[in-house]
Amino acid sequence: MALTIHCDIVSAEEEIFSGLVELLVASGSEGDVGVGYGHAPLLTRLTAGPVRMKKQNGEEEVYYVSGGFLEVQPDAVTVLADTVLRASDMDEAASLESKKAAEAALQHQGEGMDYSKATAQLAEAAAQLRTLKAIRKRAG
């Protein structure tokens, strides 16, 4: 049996997951970070993207986080996310539409267009689509 670490994934609204994991991989501000048993203490900002974990039983799960923080302690890892979506809660069509709308807004920059809002919308939609792609890849 592989060594495990306790993991909690929480959003502002609810606790999404609590249990033992062999490995957790998240999109940190400096790149992807993998956390397993014995990892050094760490606190890093998360960017929008997938959080993948391999649970104690070998089953893998993928979630989407819109941002937040990852905290690693000697006996636990915690994902404190702004928003967390399970695969079943994600809508690919809506993500594609959001991405197209943001791209169109950026191409036709006009008077009163909020550039930062459009770029944030584009980044979030792209991250959701990356997460859906990762979920499909894992499913085979």
PyMOL commands that set and color helices and strands:
alter all, ss='L'
color gray80, all
select helices_A, chain A and resi 87-89+92-107+115-139
alter helices_A, ss='H'
color red, helices_A
select strands_A, chain A and resi 5-10+15-28+31-36+42-55+60-65+68-73+76-81+84-86
alter strands_A, ss='S'
color yellow, strands_A
deselect
rebuild
show_as cartoon
